[in-house]
Amino acid sequence: MDESRAAVRETYDRIASHFASTREYPWPEVESFVTESTADTPAPRALDLGCGNGRHVELLTSHADEVVGLDVSRGLLLEATSRARERDFEARLVQGDAARLPFADDAFDLAVYVATLHHLSPRETRVESLNELARVLDSDGRAVVSAWSTAHDTFDREAGFDTEVDWTLPGGETVPRFYHIYAPDEFDEDLAASDLTVVESRVSSGNCYAVVSGV
């Protein structure tokens, strides 16, 4: 793991408990994608890539026979483990690198990859991570990918850019977090440069979203 991903891991290990306490519910866009994708039958195997505290892992367990959650932060995985125990759902939780997935080819039929891609640097690593998603996604499988966008009211820019966004812990301490804020056309360009096939791409709630399929 390179220095930039190690820094992300250290940051989220540091803020894991407080961060998890603010992430209670699945995103509506993710919930709609998962529900629509499994309307006819549950997915045999599902992946939450960048699973954080497990809120989307929990959602997936109601729509898939087996669920795996991967995150770089051990602290967040411990929070996800606690959530699973408290809410009585089962999933395999794995510590790993989003650009070097420890899974076999075609391992998953459904995947969620939200609010994680924008933490990777540089662009080549982001595209590499999208390629890894394509590799582990079955040819008939689908995934939803999202990242923060310049379309959000917070940002007054048109071009994508790197920045730091502070997380404020109880007591006032701030912890900087790396983000690449995507311009929507740049998001589409990275998807096009990857091995994924884009089914749909749009902006919703200030975030870039894409539904994609595997190789």
C-alpha positions as CSV (number, residue, x, y, z in Angstrom):
1,M,0.0,0.0,0.0
2,D,1.4,3.4,-1.0
3,E,1.8,6.4,1.3
4,S,-1.5,8.1,0.2
5,R,-3.6,5.0,1.0
6,A,-1.8,4.5,4.3
7,A,-2.6,8.1,5.2
8,V,-6.3,7.5,4.5
9,R,-6.2,4.4,6.7
10,E,-4.6,6.3,9.5
11,T,-7.1,9.1,9.2
12,Y,-10.1,6.9,9.4
13,D,-8.7,4.7,12.2
14,R,-8.3,8.0,14.1
15,I,-11.9,9.2,13.6
16,A,-13.6,5.8,13.3
17,S,-15.8,5.9,16.3
18,H,-17.1,9.4,15.9
19,F,-17.5,9.0,12.1
20,A,-19.5,5.8,12.5
21,S,-21.9,7.6,14.9
22,T,-22.8,10.0,12.1
23,R,-23.4,7.3,9.5
24,E,-26.7,5.6,10.5
25,Y,-28.7,5.1,7.3
26,P,-28.0,3.9,3.7
27,W,-28.0,6.6,1.0
28,P,-31.4,6.7,-0.8
29,E,-29.7,6.3,-4.2
30,V,-27.9,3.2,-3.0
31,E,-31.0,1.7,-1.5
32,S,-32.9,2.3,-4.7
33,F,-30.1,0.7,-6.8
34,V,-29.9,-2.4,-4.5
35,T,-33.6,-2.9,-4.3
36,E,-34.1,-2.5,-8.1
37,S,-31.2,-4.8,-8.9
38,T,-32.5,-7.6,-6.7
39,A,-36.3,-7.2,-7.4
40,D,-36.6,-10.6,-9.1
41,T,-34.1,-12.6,-7.0
42,P,-31.4,-12.0,-4.4
43,A,-27.8,-11.6,-5.5
44,P,-25.7,-14.7,-4.8
45,R,-22.7,-12.6,-3.6
46,A,-22.5,-8.9,-2.9
47,L,-19.6,-6.5,-2.1
48,D,-19.5,-3.2,-0.3
49,L,-16.2,-1.7,-1.3
50,G,-15.2,1.0,1.2
51,C,-17.8,-0.3,3.7
52,G,-17.1,2.0,6.6
53,N,-19.3,1.3,9.6
54,G,-21.3,-1.2,7.6
55,R,-24.5,0.7,6.9
56,H,-24.6,-0.5,3.3
57,V,-23.4,-4.0,4.3
58,E,-26.5,-4.2,6.5
59,L,-28.7,-3.2,3.5
60,L,-27.0,-5.8,1.3
61,T,-27.6,-8.6,3.7
62,S,-31.4,-8.3,3.0
63,H,-30.8,-8.6,-0.8
64,A,-27.9,-11.1,-1.2
65,D,-27.1,-14.6,0.0
66,E,-23.5,-13.7,0.9
67,V,-22.1,-10.3,1.6
68,V,-18.5,-9.1,1.9
69,G,-17.5,-5.6,3.2
70,L,-14.0,-4.3,2.6
71,D,-12.4,-1.2,4.1
72,V,-8.8,0.1,4.5
73,S,-9.5,1.2,8.1
74,R,-9.4,-1.4,10.8
75,G,-11.1,1.0,13.1
76,L,-14.1,1.3,10.8
77,L,-14.2,-2.5,10.4
78,L,-14.4,-2.8,14.2
79,E,-17.4,-0.4,14.1
80,A,-19.0,-2.5,11.4
81,T,-18.4,-5.6,13.4
82,S,-20.2,-4.0,16.4
83,R,-23.1,-2.9,14.2
84,A,-23.5,-6.5,12.8
85,R,-23.5,-7.9,16.3
86,E,-26.0,-5.4,17.7
87,R,-28.3,-5.6,14.7
88,D,-28.0,-9.3,14.1
89,F,-26.8,-9.5,10.5
90,E,-24.0,-11.6,9.1
91,A,-21.2,-10.5,6.7
92,R,-17.6,-11.2,6.0
93,L,-15.6,-8.0,6.8
94,V,-12.1,-7.7,5.2
95,Q,-9.3,-5.1,5.6
96,G,-7.9,-4.3,2.2
97,D,-6.9,-1.8,-0.4
98,A,-9.5,-0.6,-2.9
99,A,-6.9,-0.6,-5.7
100,R,-5.7,-4.1,-4.9
101,L,-8.7,-6.2,-4.1
102,P,-8.0,-9.6,-2.4
103,F,-10.8,-11.4,-4.3
104,A,-11.0,-13.7,-7.3
105,D,-12.1,-12.7,-10.7
106,D,-15.9,-12.6,-11.2
107,A,-16.5,-13.1,-7.5
108,F,-19.5,-10.8,-7.0
109,D,-22.9,-10.3,-8.7
110,L,-23.7,-7.0,-7.0
111,A,-21.4,-4.2,-5.6
112,V,-21.7,-0.9,-3.9
113,Y,-18.7,1.5,-4.2
114,V,-19.7,4.8,-2.6
115,A,-17.8,7.7,-0.9
116,T,-14.5,5.9,-1.3
117,L,-13.1,6.5,-4.8
118,H,-12.6,10.2,-4.1
119,H,-10.1,9.4,-1.3
120,L,-7.6,7.7,-3.7
121,S,-4.7,9.5,-5.3
122,P,-3.5,10.0,-8.0
123,R,-5.9,9.6,-11.0
124,E,-4.1,6.4,-12.1
125,T,-4.9,4.8,-8.8
126,R,-8.6,5.8,-9.0
127,V,-8.8,4.2,-12.5
128,E,-6.9,1.1,-11.2
129,S,-9.5,0.8,-8.5
130,L,-12.3,0.9,-11.0
131,N,-10.5,-1.8,-13.0
132,E,-10.3,-3.9,-9.9
133,L,-14.1,-3.5,-9.4
134,A,-14.6,-4.6,-13.0
135,R,-12.3,-7.6,-12.4
136,V,-14.2,-8.9,-9.4
137,L,-17.6,-8.2,-10.8
138,D,-19.3,-11.0,-12.7
139,S,-20.0,-10.2,-16.3
140,D,-23.7,-10.2,-15.6
141,G,-23.2,-8.2,-12.4
142,R,-23.8,-4.6,-11.6
143,A,-22.4,-2.0,-9.3
144,V,-23.1,1.6,-8.2
145,V,-20.2,3.9,-7.9
146,S,-20.3,7.4,-6.4
147,A,-17.9,10.3,-5.6
148,W,-18.2,13.8,-4.3
149,S,-18.8,16.3,-7.2
150,T,-18.1,19.9,-8.0
151,A,-21.9,20.1,-8.6
152,H,-22.4,20.2,-4.8
153,D,-23.3,23.6,-3.4
154,T,-20.2,23.4,-1.1
155,F,-17.8,23.8,-4.1
156,D,-17.6,26.9,-6.4
157,R,-15.6,25.3,-9.1
158,E,-16.2,23.6,-12.5
159,A,-13.0,21.6,-12.9
160,G,-12.1,18.7,-10.6
161,F,-9.6,19.3,-7.9
162,D,-7.7,17.8,-4.9
163,T,-8.5,19.2,-1.5
164,E,-8.6,18.5,2.2
165,V,-11.8,18.4,4.2
166,D,-11.5,18.6,7.9
167,W,-13.4,16.2,10.3
168,T,-14.1,17.8,13.6
169,L,-13.9,15.4,16.6
170,P,-15.8,16.1,19.9
171,G,-13.7,18.7,21.7
172,G,-12.9,20.6,18.6
173,E,-9.8,18.7,17.2
174,T,-9.8,18.7,13.4
175,V,-8.5,15.9,11.3
176,P,-7.8,16.6,7.6
177,R,-9.1,14.1,5.0
178,F,-7.9,14.0,1.4
179,Y,-10.6,14.2,-1.3
180,H,-10.5,14.4,-5.1
181,I,-13.6,16.4,-6.0
182,Y,-14.8,15.2,-9.4
183,A,-16.3,17.3,-12.1
184,P,-19.1,15.2,-13.6
185,D,-17.4,15.0,-17.0
186,E,-14.2,14.0,-15.4
187,F,-16.0,11.2,-13.5
188,D,-17.3,9.9,-16.8
189,E,-13.8,10.1,-18.3
190,D,-12.4,8.0,-15.5
191,L,-15.1,5.4,-15.9
192,A,-14.6,5.3,-19.7
193,A,-10.8,4.8,-19.1
194,S,-11.5,1.8,-16.9
195,D,-12.6,-1.7,-17.8
196,L,-16.2,-1.0,-16.5
197,T,-19.2,-0.6,-18.8
198,V,-21.3,2.4,-17.9
199,V,-25.1,1.7,-17.8
200,E,-26.1,5.1,-16.5
201,S,-24.3,8.2,-15.1
202,R,-25.9,11.1,-13.3
203,V,-25.5,13.7,-10.6
204,S,-27.7,13.4,-7.5
205,S,-27.6,15.2,-4.2
206,G,-24.4,16.9,-5.3
207,N,-22.6,13.5,-5.9
208,C,-21.6,11.8,-9.1
209,Y,-23.3,8.4,-9.5
210,A,-22.9,5.7,-12.1
211,V,-24.4,2.2,-12.5
212,V,-21.8,0.0,-14.2
213,S,-21.4,-3.6,-15.2
214,G,-18.3,-5.8,-15.3
215,V,-16.1,-6.9,-18.1
